[in-house]
């Protein structure tokens, strides 16, 4: 999260690992943008370590860090290879939307929160149908109920898509 982000909250590792197995680059992105704490980075790395036969050495080292060594998380993440952030942003856009959806009763206007998250991520193509001010191309009537249906469908579709991946970077 940067100072210019409209929405700022952390997403616990338990929620993240329930939704998707993060790649090292996605864990780094989550940490760099304030979604994950050092403790959460270690937990998502450990989940990847337990779920996959092989993970990059740096990610394995993160997974096996003792709590006294969490100060090393930023340095280990910065040792990961440079990457393009488009896929990482897509994963965190999904996770942020899933978090708000699952906790929508905690938000005064969850759909406004979705719009702010979308703005923070540069209005990604896949999330445009979730914006109240954007026309959609489906046969559903306009309104709040349809927005919530599209929101849930986006989360389910993206989770299914991400579950097909293998860890590789």
Secondary structure, DSSP 8 states (H G I E B T S, - for coil): --TT-S------HHHHHHH----HHHHHHHHHTTSS-HHHHHHHHHHHHHH-S---HHHHHHHT--GGGGGGHHHHHHTS----SHHHHHHHHHHHHHHHHHTGGGSTTHHHHHHHHHHHTT--GGGGGG-TTS---SSS-SSHHHHHHHHHHHHHHHHHHHHT-----
